[in-house]
Amino acid sequence: MRTAVITFPGSNRDHDMIVALEKISGRRPLLIWYTERDLPPVDLIVLPGGFSYGDYLRSGAIAARAPVMAVLAARAASGVPVLGVCNGFQILCEAGLLPGVLMRNANLRFLCRAVHLRVEATDTVFTNRYRAGAVVRFPVAHGDGNYRCDEETLARLRGENRIAFRYVDASGEATAEANINGSVDSIAGVLNEGRNVLGLMPHPENMIEDLQGGRDGRALLEGAMGELRAA
């Protein structure tokens, strides 16, 4: 089982993801630079957080057009799991691999703290170790996490159970106060139609061991790797 982490100019959470994947799998991920036009065979591809290209134009807009994205799109179409976290989520949306767009936080402030999420979809390699409706705690660190989409897309996401996580309070209620960045329908993460591409703003890689304040994020990464080991 091999994983790969793709780094762009301005990525700054790639090291965190590399450490998390190595701790969980026991094997160091392949480190892929954005200029690569091919990838060796891998079982999981991750786009980490950060500020690719300084968030010029729109967050993720330039990175979405990097050479490596063509092969990533082809691998995703073939069924390879792809995970985009924070800036990685923004890149996947800008590349058209996920619907919607990430806008400036509603309060126009950078947010950096732990938040509560409700697990909505559990029939994916990323979420199959969670219970539907479970409340988990992940950290966030973003200024452009306000997920938006049109009404038709939102209806499709709801109808196809492609909303993976929602922002909630500690009791699991999707309140206005818990919706920290103003995302439509309190959306924190979404899936593609094939359910093998997941984008989310919170950082599961920063909540995998007790020293980080909890282990809620570990199940997300373990879920994908467990499925891959069993395949």
Summary of the structure (lengths in Angstrom):
residues: 231
radius of gyration: 15.9
end to end distance: 9.5
largest distance: 45.7
contacts: 832
relative contact order: 0.18
helix: 29%
strand: 26%
